[in-house]
Every structure is written in C-alpha cells, then in structure tokens.
Amino acid sequence: MKVAVLKETAPGERRVALVPEMVGRLKGAGLDVLVESGAGDAAWFDDAAYAEADATIVSRPELVSAADIILTVSKPDEALLGALRSGQAVIGMLNPLADPALAAALAAKGVTAISLDGIPRTLSKTQPMDALSSQANIAGYKAALVAASTFGRFFPMLITAAGTARPAKVLILGAGVAGLQAIGTAHRLGAVVSGYDVRPSSKTEVESLGATFIELTSVGSAAGEGGYARALTDDERQAQQAELIGHIARHDVVITTAQVPGRRPPLLLTEDAIKAMSAGSVVVDMGSGPLGGNVAGSVPGETVVTGNGVTVIGAANLATSMPTAASTANARNVSTLLLHMVADGALAIDPGDDIQAGVVITHGGSVIHPATAALLADQPAGGTSQ
C-alpha cells in the first residue's frame, strides 16, 4: 500500500503532513511512502532528507496516480479533488462539520475521507493521535509571543536606571490546550496573567500555571461533551459579554481561544469591550476564521488598529508560523492514527471502532459520519456549507 505526502497549496500553509523521521515508522509497517517533490521545503525538510529516510520522491501527477492513501495538512483543493479516484483515501484536517459540502464531494468520488479533527479527545489512547491538541499547543505558545512582540511595553517588571516598568497584565479567554499554553508562556515571559473559561473544572489548571482565575457570576457551568465547552444560550452570552467588559478593560493584552467545533466561535470581545480598552492594548483573536471570531472587527490573517488605538490581530492559523515543530507534531499524530487503521498492509475501515467512528467521514460512496450526514440532510437542495 502506497502512502503519499502532498505539498500543501493553501495560502500561507508551511506545514507538511509527514516528516522524514516518521517515514521509517510507516515503512516498518509494510507501507511504501511517496513524497511530492518540495513537500517539506517550507518546514525545512528537503527532498534529500526524505530520500535518506527511504521515501520515494515523485511529482504531483505521479503521486496522485499511484497513491492509495494521501496525507495532507489542510483540505484538498479543487485540483486535487478533481484528480482523486474511487478507492483512494485522504487523511487530513478536513473539518467536515464546518464544510459538509467537501464531505459530500469526496463521497461522490468514492474517496474514503478521514479527518483528524474528529479524534475522540476523552479516550486516553487517542492522545498520541490528537492533532487538534498538538497544533493548538503550538498556536497558544505563538499567540503569547505575537502579543508580546506587538505590545509597546515590556511583559515583565523591569527595574532600570530609567525607572521601573510595571509588568503587563494579560488576560486569556478560554482555558483549553491553546489557552493553557498561552497562559504558561505569558507567565514565563513575566506578565501578570489571568484566565477565564466557562468550564469550572479549568480553574485548577489555570491556577497551576501561575495565573488568577476569573469567575463570572452571570454565567454558570458550560462544560460540554468531548472536553469542549458547549455553546452558550443568547441570554448567557449577553450576560457573559457584559460582565467581561470590566475585566477586559483592566488588561493590556487579551488573547481569545474559544471555539465550538463546526460552529461560529463565540463572540467574547464586543465593540463596547474594545472601546473600553486603553490605547496601546493588544488583542490576539485565536478564534478568528472563516466562520467568524471571538473579537468584534477581527479579520482572519490581518492586523487592525481600532479608532481608540487597540491592535486587534486575527490569528487564524498560528501553528503554520512554526512549521517545523507543527509538522513534527502533526506527523506523529497522523502516523499513529494511520497505523491504528492498517491491518496486514491495508487500510481496514471499521465504523464500529470507537476511534474510527469519530474520524471516518466518508466510505464506500457515502457520508457515514452521523453528525456530518445530519448537516447535509438539513441543507436545501443545491446548498453549500458556509
């Protein structure tokens, strides 16, 4: 069975799905590894490194023609989708709950689609496969560095001949993997850090990293399934936003990390909240993306300075700004999942397997992932996902 590694084509994407050190792991399981020429260049893994690891370097047409399984970081582009054939499999971060139309297109082609973002996060055995967490960990670290480099003053308290500089006050909204890493990094940089999450269980984790946990009286627990927070009701969201304004105004830097899988991220910083912040303050919106963001007025991939001097950074995909680390982590995740699904040198699809039930989106010409299938059933004829 031939496993192929694509060169990513999405704008700004510098990661690669498999790094040279993981080639031997797949070869040891009896899999042949094909790598598109230049696939790892942007992450500083050149063709020679893959060849030395015993992968075969090929062109894009050769790869697509020969591959049984195609590994990708992001979604297949239109050119790749058109070239795929029935019986092939694609493994990547396909995000079918946000883009069920892609799942329908893959099913129509007879392609088995396997999406890393569907890994069940409550099972301990899936931790080595959890690409969402590994990439969020990198993004949270980078978010704190981006905030520090943008902020016009020091993060730590400094005592110099010119006087004493007070430490920056940093607020992290959302205490998942990304949020906790942002908290830890900002604290190590010397900032005074606070954290907030709608899940009460996160209080201990926030405090263990040296931060103060903010408790709101207007919103109760919003712990959801699978380690995620549930979506708030309209009344809860309005109460949350109103109470957060006072806390936000007291901070120099705010980093938002809240997301709900397959849905628009919750709005945490309203226009009023931003207006209450001081000139020179920095906001990093890690929830920024095609479905929206956590911050009013944030634009994915862009930096905006508001009329009152607040810098709002739409940090849509921070993990790709650290391509070597992000690719290495992703490669470990994807190779672990792939080897879980391979038996006797072939891909063995088993929807009854507790891991596969979350990640196998399409197979045998149908969308078999229940949540994705339900979204498609709710769409009007000819509709597309937004």
C-alpha positions as CSV (number, residue, x, y, z in Angstrom):
1,M,0.0,0.0,0.0
2,K,1.4,3.4,-1.0
3,V,1.0,6.4,1.4
4,A,1.6,9.7,-0.3
5,V,2.6,13.1,1.2
6,L,1.4,16.2,-0.6
7,K,3.0,19.6,-0.9
8,E,0.4,22.0,0.6
9,T,-1.1,24.6,-1.7
10,A,-3.3,26.6,0.8
11,P,-2.1,30.3,1.0
12,G,0.3,30.7,3.9
13,E,0.4,27.0,4.7
14,R,4.0,25.9,5.5
15,R,3.4,22.6,7.3
16,V,3.8,19.2,5.8
17,A,1.8,16.1,6.8
18,L,4.7,13.7,7.4
19,V,8.3,14.5,8.3
20,P,11.3,12.3,7.4
21,E,11.7,10.7,10.9
22,M,8.2,9.2,10.6
23,V,8.9,7.6,7.2
24,G,10.7,4.6,8.9
25,R,7.7,4.1,11.2
26,L,5.4,3.6,8.2
27,K,7.9,1.6,6.3
28,G,8.2,-0.7,9.2
29,A,4.5,-1.5,9.0
30,G,5.0,-2.5,5.3
31,L,3.8,0.7,3.8
32,D,5.6,2.4,0.8
33,V,6.0,6.2,1.3
34,L,5.8,8.6,-1.7
35,V,6.6,12.3,-1.2
36,E,5.8,15.1,-3.6
37,S,9.0,17.0,-4.5
38,G,9.3,20.0,-2.4
39,A,6.6,18.9,0.1
40,G,8.7,19.7,3.1
41,D,10.7,22.7,1.9
42,A,8.7,25.3,3.7
43,A,9.1,23.4,7.0
44,W,12.8,22.9,6.4
45,F,12.6,19.2,5.4
46,D,14.2,18.9,2.0
47,D,13.8,16.1,-0.5
48,A,17.2,14.7,0.4
49,A,16.1,14.1,4.0
50,Y,13.0,12.1,2.8
51,A,15.1,10.1,0.3
52,E,17.6,9.3,3.0
53,A,14.7,8.0,5.1
54,D,13.8,5.7,2.2
55,A,10.8,7.6,0.8
56,T,10.4,7.9,-3.0
57,I,10.3,11.5,-4.3
58,V,7.7,12.0,-7.1
59,S,5.8,14.7,-9.0
60,R,2.2,15.7,-8.1
61,P,0.7,13.7,-11.1
62,E,2.7,10.6,-10.2
63,L,1.7,10.9,-6.6
64,V,-2.0,11.2,-7.2
65,S,-1.9,8.4,-9.8
66,A,-0.1,5.9,-7.6
67,A,-1.3,6.7,-4.1
68,D,-3.6,4.5,-2.1
69,I,-3.7,7.0,0.9
70,I,-2.9,10.7,0.6
71,L,-1.8,12.6,3.7
72,T,-2.5,16.3,3.8
73,V,-2.5,19.0,6.4
74,S,-5.4,21.1,5.1
75,K,-8.4,20.3,2.9
76,P,-7.9,19.1,-0.7
77,D,-8.0,21.9,-3.2
78,E,-10.2,21.8,-6.3
79,A,-7.4,20.5,-8.5
80,L,-6.7,17.6,-6.2
81,L,-10.4,16.8,-5.6
82,G,-10.9,16.6,-9.3
83,A,-7.9,14.2,-9.7
84,L,-8.9,11.8,-6.9
85,R,-10.3,8.4,-7.9
86,S,-12.6,5.9,-6.2
87,G,-10.9,3.7,-3.7
88,Q,-8.4,6.2,-2.6
89,A,-8.3,7.6,1.0
90,V,-7.4,11.1,2.2
91,I,-6.3,11.8,5.7
92,G,-6.1,15.4,7.0
93,M,-7.7,18.2,9.0
94,L,-10.9,18.2,6.8
95,N,-13.2,19.9,9.4
96,P,-16.4,18.3,7.9
97,L,-18.7,20.0,10.5
98,A,-17.7,23.4,9.1
99,D,-17.6,22.2,5.5
100,P,-20.0,19.2,4.9
101,A,-20.1,20.0,1.2
102,L,-16.5,18.8,0.9
103,A,-17.5,15.5,2.6
104,A,-20.3,15.1,0.1
105,A,-17.9,15.8,-2.8
106,L,-15.4,13.2,-1.5
107,A,-18.2,10.7,-1.0
108,A,-19.4,11.3,-4.6
109,K,-15.9,10.5,-5.8
110,G,-15.8,7.2,-3.9
111,V,-13.0,8.5,-1.7
112,T,-12.6,7.5,2.0
113,A,-12.2,10.7,3.9
114,I,-10.5,10.5,7.4
115,S,-10.5,13.7,9.4
116,L,-8.0,14.2,12.2
117,D,-10.2,16.8,13.9
118,G,-12.7,14.0,14.8
119,I,-10.4,12.2,17.2
120,P,-12.3,11.4,20.4
121,R,-10.5,13.5,22.9
122,T,-11.9,11.8,26.0
123,L,-10.0,8.5,25.3
124,S,-6.5,8.2,26.8
125,K,-5.4,6.0,23.9
126,T,-6.1,8.7,21.4
127,Q,-3.8,11.3,22.9
128,P,-0.9,10.4,20.5
129,M,-3.3,10.9,17.6
130,D,-4.8,14.2,18.8
131,A,-3.7,16.7,16.1
132,L,-6.1,19.4,17.3
133,S,-4.4,19.4,20.6
134,S,-0.8,19.3,19.3
135,Q,-1.5,22.2,16.9
136,A,-3.4,24.2,19.5
137,N,-0.5,23.8,21.9
138,I,1.9,25.4,19.3
139,A,-0.6,28.1,18.5
140,G,-1.1,29.0,22.1
141,Y,2.6,29.4,22.6
142,K,2.9,31.5,19.5
143,A,0.0,33.7,20.4
144,A,1.7,34.8,23.6
145,L,4.9,35.6,21.6
146,V,2.9,37.6,19.0
147,A,1.2,39.6,21.7
148,A,4.5,40.3,23.4
149,S,6.2,41.4,20.2
150,T,3.3,43.7,19.3
151,F,2.8,45.2,22.7
152,G,4.6,48.5,23.0
153,R,5.9,47.9,26.6
154,F,7.7,45.2,28.5
155,F,5.9,42.0,29.6
156,P,7.9,41.5,32.8
157,M,8.6,44.1,35.5
158,L,11.9,45.7,34.9
159,I,13.9,47.9,37.2
160,T,16.4,50.0,35.3
161,A,18.3,53.3,35.7
162,A,15.5,55.0,33.9
163,G,12.9,53.7,36.4
164,T,10.7,50.8,37.0
165,A,8.4,49.3,34.3
166,R,5.4,47.6,35.6
167,P,4.5,44.1,34.3
168,A,1.9,43.7,31.6
169,K,-1.5,42.5,32.6
170,V,-2.5,39.7,30.3
171,L,-6.0,38.0,30.1
172,I,-6.5,34.7,28.4
173,L,-10.1,33.8,27.5
174,G,-10.6,30.1,27.1
175,A,-8.5,27.5,29.0
176,G,-8.3,24.7,26.6
177,V,-5.0,23.4,25.3
178,A,-4.2,26.7,23.4
179,G,-5.3,28.8,26.3
180,L,-3.3,27.0,28.9
181,Q,-0.2,27.1,26.7
182,A,-0.7,30.9,26.2
183,I,-1.1,31.3,30.0
184,G,2.0,29.4,30.7
185,T,4.1,31.2,28.1
186,A,2.8,34.7,29.1
187,H,3.6,33.9,32.8
188,R,7.1,32.7,31.9
189,L,7.6,36.0,30.0
190,G,6.9,37.8,33.3
191,A,3.4,39.1,32.7
192,V,0.7,39.2,35.4
193,V,-1.7,36.7,33.9
194,S,-5.4,36.0,34.4
195,G,-7.5,33.3,32.8
196,Y,-11.2,32.6,32.2
197,D,-13.2,29.7,31.0
198,V,-16.9,28.7,31.2
199,R,-15.9,25.3,32.5
200,P,-15.3,25.4,36.2
201,S,-13.0,22.4,36.1
202,S,-10.4,24.6,34.3
203,K,-9.9,26.8,37.4
204,T,-7.3,24.4,38.9
205,E,-5.4,24.2,35.7
206,V,-5.3,27.9,35.2
207,E,-4.0,28.5,38.8
208,S,-1.4,25.7,38.5
209,L,0.3,27.8,35.8
210,G,0.6,30.8,38.0
211,A,-2.4,32.7,36.7
212,T,-5.5,34.1,38.5
213,F,-8.8,32.5,37.5
214,I,-11.6,35.0,36.8
215,E,-15.0,33.7,38.0
216,L,-18.1,35.3,36.5
217,T,-21.4,35.4,38.4
218,S,-23.6,35.9,35.4
219,V,-22.8,32.5,33.7
220,G,-22.9,29.1,35.2
221,S,-21.0,26.0,34.0
222,A,-20.9,25.4,30.3
223,A,-19.0,22.2,30.2
224,G,-19.9,20.2,27.1
225,E,-19.0,16.8,25.6
226,G,-15.6,15.6,24.5
227,G,-13.7,18.1,26.5
228,Y,-15.2,21.1,24.8
229,A,-17.4,23.9,26.1
230,R,-21.0,23.9,25.0
231,A,-22.4,26.8,23.1
232,L,-24.0,29.4,25.4
233,T,-27.6,30.5,25.0
234,D,-28.2,34.0,23.8
235,D,-29.1,35.2,27.3
236,E,-25.9,33.6,28.7
237,R,-23.8,35.1,26.0
238,Q,-25.1,38.6,26.6
239,A,-24.6,38.3,30.3
240,Q,-21.1,37.0,29.8
241,Q,-20.1,39.8,27.5
242,A,-21.5,42.5,29.8
243,E,-19.6,41.1,32.8
244,L,-16.4,40.6,30.9
245,I,-16.1,44.2,29.8
246,G,-14.9,45.3,33.2
247,H,-12.2,42.7,33.4
248,I,-11.1,43.2,29.8
249,A,-10.7,47.0,30.4
250,R,-8.1,46.4,33.2
251,H,-5.8,44.4,31.0
252,D,-3.1,45.4,28.5
253,V,-3.3,42.2,26.4
254,V,-6.2,39.9,25.7
255,I,-5.8,36.5,24.0
256,T,-9.0,34.7,23.0
257,T,-9.0,31.0,22.2
258,A,-12.7,29.9,22.5
259,Q,-14.1,27.7,19.7
260,V,-17.0,25.3,19.3
261,P,-16.4,22.5,16.7
262,G,-18.3,23.1,13.5
263,R,-20.0,26.3,14.7
264,R,-19.3,30.0,14.7
265,P,-16.9,30.8,17.6
266,P,-18.5,32.7,20.5
267,L,-18.1,36.5,20.5
268,L,-16.2,37.4,23.7
269,L,-15.0,40.9,22.9
270,T,-17.7,43.2,21.7
271,E,-17.2,46.6,20.2
272,D,-18.0,48.1,23.6
273,A,-15.3,45.9,25.2
274,I,-12.7,47.1,22.8
275,K,-13.7,50.7,23.2
276,A,-13.2,50.2,27.0
277,M,-9.5,49.2,26.5
278,S,-6.7,51.7,26.7
279,A,-4.7,52.9,23.7
280,G,-1.7,50.6,23.0
281,S,-3.6,47.5,24.2
282,V,-3.3,44.3,22.1
283,V,-5.9,41.7,21.3
284,V,-5.0,38.3,19.7
285,D,-8.0,36.5,18.3
286,M,-7.1,32.8,18.0
287,G,-10.8,32.0,17.2
288,S,-10.5,34.1,14.0
289,G,-11.5,32.1,10.9
290,P,-14.0,31.8,8.0
291,L,-16.9,31.3,10.4
292,G,-16.1,34.4,12.4
293,G,-14.1,35.1,15.6
294,N,-14.1,35.8,19.3
295,V,-13.5,39.6,18.7
296,A,-15.7,42.1,17.0
297,G,-14.0,43.5,13.9
298,S,-11.1,41.0,13.8
299,V,-10.1,39.9,10.3
300,P,-8.5,36.4,9.7
301,G,-4.9,36.8,8.9
302,E,-4.8,40.6,9.3
303,T,-3.9,43.2,12.0
304,V,-6.4,46.0,12.6
305,V,-5.8,49.1,14.7
306,T,-9.1,50.5,16.1
307,G,-10.0,54.2,16.4
308,N,-9.1,54.1,20.1
309,G,-5.7,52.6,19.5
310,V,-6.3,48.9,20.2
311,T,-4.4,46.5,18.0
312,V,-6.6,43.5,17.0
313,I,-4.7,40.6,15.4
314,G,-6.8,38.0,13.5
315,A,-4.6,35.0,14.4
316,A,-6.3,32.5,12.1
317,N,-3.6,29.8,11.8
318,L,-0.6,30.4,14.1
319,A,0.6,26.8,14.1
320,T,1.8,27.2,10.5
321,S,4.1,30.1,11.6
322,M,6.1,27.4,13.4
323,P,6.2,24.9,10.6
324,T,9.0,22.6,11.8
325,A,7.5,22.0,15.2
326,A,4.0,21.9,14.0
327,S,4.8,19.4,11.2
328,T,6.7,17.2,13.5
329,A,3.8,17.0,16.0
330,N,1.2,16.5,13.2
331,A,3.3,13.7,11.7
332,R,3.4,11.8,14.9
333,N,-0.4,12.2,15.2
334,V,-1.2,11.1,11.7
335,S,1.2,8.2,11.6
336,T,-0.2,6.9,14.9
337,L,-3.8,7.1,13.6
338,L,-2.8,5.5,10.3
339,L,-1.1,2.6,11.9
340,H,-4.2,2.1,14.1
341,M,-6.2,1.7,11.0
342,V,-3.9,-0.5,9.0
343,A,-4.1,-4.3,9.2
344,D,-2.0,-6.7,7.1
345,G,-0.7,-3.8,5.0
346,A,-4.1,-2.5,4.0
347,L,-6.5,0.2,5.3
348,A,-9.1,-1.6,7.4
349,I,-12.2,0.6,7.8
350,D,-14.3,-0.4,10.8
351,P,-17.1,2.2,11.7
352,G,-17.7,0.2,14.9
353,D,-14.2,1.0,16.2
354,D,-14.5,3.8,18.8
355,I,-11.7,5.9,17.2
356,Q,-12.8,5.3,13.6
357,A,-16.4,6.3,14.4
358,G,-15.1,9.8,15.0
359,V,-12.7,10.2,12.1
360,V,-14.0,8.3,9.2
361,I,-16.3,10.8,7.4
362,T,-16.9,9.1,4.0
363,H,-16.5,5.5,2.8
364,G,-18.0,3.3,0.1
365,G,-19.5,6.3,-1.7
366,S,-21.5,7.6,1.3
367,V,-21.1,10.1,4.2
368,I,-21.1,7.7,7.1
369,H,-20.2,10.2,9.9
370,P,-23.5,10.8,11.6
371,A,-23.0,14.5,12.5
372,T,-21.8,15.4,9.0
373,A,-24.6,13.4,7.4
374,A,-27.1,15.2,9.5
375,L,-25.8,18.6,8.4
376,L,-26.1,17.6,4.8
377,A,-29.6,16.3,5.3
378,D,-30.6,19.7,6.7
379,Q,-29.2,21.6,3.7
380,P,-31.6,22.7,0.9
381,A,-31.0,21.0,-2.4
382,G,-28.0,22.6,-4.2
383,G,-26.9,24.3,-0.9
384,T,-23.3,24.6,0.2
385,S,-21.8,24.9,3.6
386,Q,-20.8,28.3,4.9
